[in-house]
Amino acid sequence: MKAATLNKFLSVFLLPLLNILTAFIFTTILFLVIGIDPWEAAKILVQGAFGYEEGIGYTLYYTTNFIFTGLAVAIAFHAGLFNIGGEGQAYIAGLGVSLVALGLGSFLPPWLLLPLAILAAAAFGAAWAAIPAYLQAYRGSHIVITTIMFNFLAASLMVYLLVNLFSEPGQGMPASRAFPETASLWTWQEFMAAFGIEFAASPLNISLILALVCCVAVWVFLWKTRWGYELRTVGANPEAAIYAGINPKRIVMLAMLLSGALAGFVAVNELLGVQHRLVLGFNTGYGFAGIAVALMGRNHPIGVMLAALLFGALYQGGAELAFEIPSVTRDVVVVIQGLIILFSGALEFMYRAPLQRWLLRFAREA
Amino acid sequence: MTACALELIGISKRFGLVKANQDISLCVPSGTIHGIIGENGAGKSTLMSIIYGFYQADSGEIRIQGQTVKIHDSKQAIALGIGMVHQHFMLVDEFTALENIMLGAEGGALLHEGEQRVRQRLAELSRLYGLEVPLDIPVNQLAVGVQQRIEILKTLYREARILILDEPTGVLTPQEADDLFKILRTLKADGVTILLITHKLREIMAITDQVSVMRQGQMVAHRETAATSMPELAELMVGRKIRQSVDRHEQTAGQVLLNVRDLTVRDKQGIPRVNQVSLQVAAGEIVGIAGVSGNGQSELLQALAGILPFNEGEINFAGQKLTPQQPVNAARMRELGLAHVPEDRHRMGLVLPFAAYQSSILGYQRVGKYNHGLTLNDPAIRTEYTDRAEQFDIRPRDPFLGSNNFSGGNQQKIVLAREIGADPQLLLVGQPTRGVDIGAIEFIHQHIMDMRNEGKGILLVSVELDEIMTLSDRILVMCGGVITGEVSREQANEQILGLLMANALDPNNQQGHSA
């Protein structure tokens, strides 16, 4: 019993912390090698991410995207599926958002238009995930392969549509015309102003609230409902699921539909919240980073939230760093992210065995 | 006393906080058969793994023929003349016996040379010990008993003088087991020392010279086999007296609950695993299905539970006629009043990462009393689990403890409590006491018997003949997917069941037996 508590403490707190610490140690070494003062760099990074309102705004805006894609990976993972297709699902969801915003924007009031656009994001994301899900469940094609391929399909399809369908004549830009005013989510600035609080302008918008609601909803769904119970059963032990009369094929469909819908919400944050038009590659990188976020967050909504915040801070602080110190290029920031993914993803359990031994000895002596 | 072929002095091994072996000392005299018995988790396997070099002892000494040795890996163990026949055979299925025996001892880059040598040596060994095996047929086409002989030949080819057999009869018919014992006696006569690990007291009594009893990581007793008895050994194993019988009410079977006609289940290759099986189970009776593991009992059980689709025949249950055209799933069978304790609780019966109370609703997660509205009613589930844990003496009681943290016996009780607690009309039970401590066996048997006494129908599948004979009112025997005979409780004995299990009994003759 005591060992079980220790183990939980170990995997929930100690291991992620140590993994991030290790990544930072290697980052320090890297900085020293390329002649950057690591202390100075760390200060700029933290200052850039959390030091002032606009920075915080940017950090949380990135965090919002990472929460969506992180949750998408996590929920599929609980059903034993590895959804690598968040990238494509988010992209196609952008199509849904744009069709609603551009097609119905001039007729509908915002209170009807915005929920419809959000639903369209979920529906299009889910639909794009449904095809690989069907192929996995009923045809046995491996979901990892198909979702990866569907990312490429989504990218090509969207380029084609943007160039041939959405782009404004004579503009020569792979972007749609601007959404009508009604199809715009409150920015955080506007939202806080409603409470009489001033907040600096930033891309942060009320999608963040949607993201937090999704965290709670995913938690309730997975651990408090019979569907979540069945989903986790399929993920943990498919044979026990069949024994229990659960149809694993339907669970695969369910999990992937939810996963795709969650990934699709990236389009809500990006298009309804920030860009206000369909643009090329608004999804870039978020889907893949979601895998790292879910891994680091142990596929739990709270963990996903914290990991998303870390990645958001790295994105924003890293951009600041690249701006302030000329010898730090954008690539160096990517290397830092890569180190974090390496140590908390791929080498997740590096410290586990020795730490476990040490903790047990400690517990025995105590 | 003769010299010890194998001597252990003060062997201790711990895993984390668990003391798997504590200060174990043992002397196995040269050229004897020595039994080691103990319940699951008593530390037998750990001890054998230490002797065979899979684990290193934390402290203590191993002596082989009087020499102190350190065994770091199995290669070294083999070099010291130790051979091990594992419970699950370590054979490459697609290879022939010859290729399997050569594996790891090919003797050069080209196989041809070695092959001649192996053939010659095997011919000698076969002659010497009566271990005839076909050398050029892939082993997956050979009977289990023959595969086991190949395992033994493998060790002998590597010059083993100390042979360790881990639960060797688990997969054998009684007749095959007798053949094995004959071989072991021949080996013993030639001076080979044999260590037999088993939980079957009958085998200990039948073949060993001495027996050592393990309990909770310790060696609790050494006995000369001739000077001990089964009840004494059982008591030593468990640490208390064992009640051998279960309360069986005399009653006649009621109406037929389950009527199966000409049921055929084919595997992916189209080979019939269950072939034209017909059977009935009535209220208030236990129908036992005996057979060597792998003869279609598992598939039969799963088809009846709605897990495995069947290809021909029909199942009549609870007023429903099920055919291959109208398949059902396990959820529907539960609704009709069928409960199922699966053969393998780890693979099917439990979700190991789930807390115990969560595993306690597996298959019943949609039942109204476990839900309120959209969410699961966790407090109600936990309350019910706590009651059942009390009733079935599941230890520890903690509902939040992970299902994988319970011992085998307690895991089985979680499954049993769930399936019996659902109050079914018919209970399918597969291997109810596999990997379960002796102490828990009588408890589980009594619960199954209680259900029968209450007028429920029970279909019991087990490879343990003792269990089948203790519980069943009627016994069906399966071999090769076919029911080879039916024996009533009164007529059943190990010999007749054994012959049916090997399908070696002429049906006309069987009539003669019954009469």
Interface residues (C-beta under 8 A of the other chain):
Chain A: M1 A3 A4 V220 K224 T225 R226 Y229 E230 R232 T233 A236 N237 E239 A240 I242 Y243 A244 G245 I246 N247 L360 R364
Chain B: G16 L17 A305 G306 I307 N329 A330 A331 R332 M333 R334 H340 P342 R347 M348 G349 L350 V351 L352 P353 F354 Q358 I361 L362 G363 Q365 R366 Y370 N371 L374 T375 L376 D378 P396 D398 L401 G402 N405
